[in-house]
Amino acid sequence: MYLYDTYDQAMVDARVAEFSDQVARRLAGTLSEEQFRPLRLKNGLYLQLHAYMLRVAIPYGTLNARQMEMLGQIADRYDRGYGHFTTRQNIQYNWIRLDDAPAILADLASVGMHAIQTSGNCIRNTTADHFAGAAADEVADPRPYAELLRQWSTFHPEFDYLPRKFKVAIIGSETDRAAMKLHDIGIQVVKNAAGETGLRVHVGGGMGRTPMIGPVIRDWLPPLQMISYLEAALRVYNRYGRRDNKYKARIKILVHELGAAAYAREVEAEFAHILTLGLEPPQAEFDRIKAQFADPAFDAAAPHDIDLSDPDFALWVDQNVHPHKAPGYGIVTISLKPVGGIPGDASADQIRLMARLARAYSFDELRVTHAQNIVLPHVRRADLYTIWQALDGAALASANLDLISDIIACPGLDYCSLANARSIPLAQKISQRFGDIQRQRDLGELKLKISGCINACGHHHAGHIGVLGVDRKGLENYQLLFGGSEGADTSLGAIIGPGFSEDGVVDAIEAATNVYLAHRSGDERFLDTYRRIGSAPFKQAIYG
């Protein structure tokens, strides 16, 4: 993985010193909240319903054991003993004191971490496939490109005050594990018929109140022209993006209103000009970055066959361990979704345990997934049973990856001042209703996502079943959406009818799964059956 050099570290240390001074002035009363707000947001510090929340950047979801241990230490020292892993592959702390914020940033800086650009109208944390560099189906490792994007976008003066926040995702396989088409810019590393590596660029995706799937703006881009092309794409957005209405300020609105073809022409014209300026990184610099993502020293003699006589262990291997590109290895997903638990939450002790497992069994590397789980990317299959036993003892061995209880949920009205409804209690009730693991496996892949408001931090538009919390005359109400997908077959879910109470929506979800089981053909997923038979049978069962 990439490690900060002296330039990176000096930059982060300078930001800590600057923000420490800003906090001191706020506490002394020489800065008003109105003056302080844009300064704290630039450092990932939000003021929520009950306390400050700090969002820590984890670029492309990758961190080492030392960094993970620091996250556990911060949870213990400054929060209430836990952290919340988010859909942007970051971590949030929900109970931060303002006077502790500079010390937290200093602790993060000591292990090469920060909270820079995790908020504000700037280029946010670039996300990537959490199986990058390990997946058997990967065309090319997207992480060197993601790191190049991080270096280009951090403190970029031209894009520090965009019309609205801006999110980029990059993948390196046909399997989209990063919801790439639902980002402001989505990049896919591809190969052409000649075996040459290039980039396919989507622009104008997003969720929120106007969800859109990003169209392809350029089907083939030479890799070392990526920075120039993104510079052009953002300049066009900065030039024409709406600043008079924040609900129409995202790039998806601009691409939609101009039309993808017209937007692409504007970008190509700007791109042609930028190419004359020589912004591309030298090949040697890209090679330097790429070298830091070289494969670890895999054991060529690692055995593939393992003892699966323990049925609970065998079930976990089948559900939570994916094929690795290296023989004798697997990719382990650690579920942060125990039955009745809060999706994405991990205690300080659990965080430290995952750090220890990464150091001992995964070449000192972990990944945060956009589905709010943790990945050990490079694990010898011979070590799986030892890892599973450790996870099982810490309530981290739920064998539910991509099943109905593997729920994505935003913090909702329990924490967020923007929310209309609570997400966490609903997620807990759903996971309890479907708590039996055999029942979940009988249902198969069924991705359920919950947002507490239209901002869609829980990605409800992209759920096979999505739940949107709304305010209905002062009461929490939940709308159901069916048919969404974030993968290669990206689609947006549609609201099926009137909303429900918290208990009512759990009953409605159960009714929908019964319809699916009654109409399923062969090994169809819920999503496949819904697309085939349409919404009518589901509406009949739910509404009568």
Secondary structure, 3 states (H helix, E strand, C coil): CCCCCHHHHHHHHHHHHHHHHHHHHHHHCCCCHHHHHHHHHCCCEEECCCCEEEEEECHHHEECHHHHHHHHHHHHHHCCCEEEECCCCCEEEEEECHHHHHHHHHHHHCCCCECCCCCCCCECCCEECCCCCCECCECCCCHHHHHHHHHHHCCCHHHCCCCCCECEEEECECCCCCCHHHCCEEEEEEECCCCCEEEEEEECCECCCCCECCCEEEEEECHHHHHHHHHHHHHHHHHHCCCCCHHHCCHHHHHHHHCHHHHHHHHHHHHHHHHCCCCCCCHHHHHHHHHCCCCCCCCCCCCCCCCCCCHHHHHHHHHHEEEECCCCEEEEEECCCCCCCCCCEEEHHHHHHHHHHHHHHCCCCEEECCCCCEEEEEEEHHHHHHHHHHHHCCCCCCCCCCCCCCCEECCHHHCCCCCCCCCHHHHHHHHHHCCCHHHHHHHCCCCEEEECCCCCCCCHHHCCEEEEEEEECCEEEEEEEECCECCCCCECCEECCCCECHHHHHHHHHHHHHHHHHHCCCCCCHHHHHHHHCCHHHHHHHHC
